[in-house]
Amino acid sequence: MHPVHTSCYPIGKLPQADLVDLLARYAGGPDPRVILGPGLGRDAAVVAFGDRYLVAKTDPITFATDEIGWYAVHVNANDVACLGATPRWFIATLLLPEGKTDYALVEHIFAQLAEGCREIGTVMVGGHTEITYGLERPIVVGAMFGESSPAQLVRSDGACPGDALILTKGIAVEGTALLAREAASRLQGHVAAELLTRAAGFLHDPGISVVRDAALATAAGRVHAMHDPTEGGVATGLWELTEAAGCGAVINEPALPIFPETRALCTALQLDPLGLIASGGLLAAVVPEDTAAVLAALHTAGIAATRIGTVRAEPGVVLRSPAGERPLPRFARDELARLFGA
């Protein structure tokens, strides 16, 4: 019996149970060259091409942003890098609003796409542009293709019991920047102007790209799995990483690195940082003996990194603090989507 729905979905990702059902019935196939196909917590696909693997990823940018083209490149590159691959080629589909699109707008987005590709050494090789009926703002749908050798591949479902869980930078880099940029009018008078300015700059400092984070981590030690936590925040990222591997985790709650800016914005808007869209903070499951080396490599490169917990065989993710243990929250939709969809 398949689920029957009588109401529309809210803004955000499809419910996990529905997505799993649809993927099981309609996605994938018998092609033996598919090394990693669709599944919960799998953000990119891997296909064998001779002695190389092709890693493919697509993701749209749908929330309004003044750096939408640049943003699309980095968000897609992140998931390619999380599989141990090098991002190489980018394709973009630009859907542009009727009656609001002129040459200056399109050139602005193209310049952003080119800048994003330049920053990580990729090339824009194609795409599509279209003035689309019914849109209020531009939407960019990106597709990034990368490559790796079989030995370099880091499977998204590869976490093992005992692995150390590392988080780079901090919680909700992306969400902090988006709140400061897209909810500025709601935040004025509730947070200091200079804090709002700092938070808006999080897109670039500490930055939403984890391409360098992933390359440094895999060069320094044995990494079993990596994940770029996007919608649903670090909490959803942890659930996806562990459930994909059939494992669980214990998270040291006091060790979770939450930026003061993130905490201030979330407090003002009554949001939970753990469920806020979080590109920029790489989650990595690292062989215990290599944890110190991975942390040292990241710190030497100027990238903040914290061991936040340990993968365990027992299913479920718990937060551990001096007050005891409690289940890590699950978020039916991202806190950003809840804010703008309310």
GIHU-V820314 format. One record per backbone hydrogen bond with DSSP energy under -0.5 kcal/mol. NH is the residue of the N-H (numbers start at 1). CO is the residue of the C=O. Records with the same first field share a line. If there is no record, write none. Layout:
BEGIN
NH: CO, CO
END
This chain:
BEGIN
19: 15
20: 16
21: 17
22: 18
23: 19
24: 20
25: 21
26: 22
27: 23
34: 31
35: 33, 46
36: 46
42: 39
43: 41
45: 56
46: 36
47: 54
48: 33
49: 52
52: 49
53: 148
54: 47
55: 53, 146
56: 45
57: 144
59: 142
61: 140
62: 60
68: 65
71: 67
72: 68
73: 69
74: 70
75: 71
76: 72
77: 73
78: 74
79: 75
80: 76
81: 77
82: 78
83: 80
84: 81
85: 80
86: 147
87: 85
88: 145
89: 145
90: 123
91: 143
92: 126
93: 141
94: 92, 128
95: 93, 139
96: 94, 130
98: 132
100: 97
101: 97
102: 100
106: 102
107: 103
108: 104
109: 105
110: 106
111: 107
112: 108
113: 109
114: 110
115: 111
116: 112
117: 113
118: 114
119: 115
120: 116
121: 117, 118
122: 117
123: 88
125: 90, 123
126: 90
128: 92
130: 94
132: 96, 130
135: 132
139: 95
140: 61
141: 93, 139
142: 59, 140
143: 91
144: 57
145: 89
146: 55
147: 86
148: 53
152: 149
153: 149
154: 83
155: 153
158: 155
162: 311
163: 160
164: 286
165: 309
166: 164, 284
167: 306
168: 282
169: 304
170: 168
171: 257
173: 170
174: 279
175: 277
176: 172
177: 173
178: 174
179: 175
180: 176
181: 177
182: 178
183: 179
186: 183
187: 183
188: 184
189: 191
190: 187
191: 187
196: 192
197: 193
198: 194
199: 195
200: 196
201: 197
202: 199
203: 200
204: 201
205: 201
207: 202
208: 203
214: 210
215: 211
216: 212
217: 213
218: 214
219: 215
220: 216
221: 217
223: 221
224: 222, 285
225: 285
227: 283
229: 227, 281
230: 228
233: 230
235: 274
236: 232
237: 233
238: 234
239: 235
240: 236
241: 237
242: 238
243: 239
244: 240
245: 241
246: 243
247: 242
248: 312
249: 316
250: 310
251: 318
252: 308
253: 251, 320
254: 320
255: 252
256: 252, 253
258: 256
259: 171, 257
263: 259
264: 260
265: 261
266: 262
267: 263
268: 264
269: 265
270: 266, 267
271: 266
273: 271
275: 272
276: 273
278: 229, 230
281: 278
282: 280
283: 227
284: 166, 282
285: 225
286: 164, 284
287: 222
290: 287
291: 287, 288
294: 290
295: 291
296: 292
297: 293
298: 294
299: 295
300: 296
301: 297
302: 299
303: 298
304: 302
306: 167
308: 165, 306
309: 165
310: 250
311: 163
312: 248
316: 247
318: 249
319: 326
320: 251, 318
321: 324
324: 321
326: 319
328: 317
332: 330
335: 275
338: 334
339: 335
340: 336
341: 337
342: 338
END
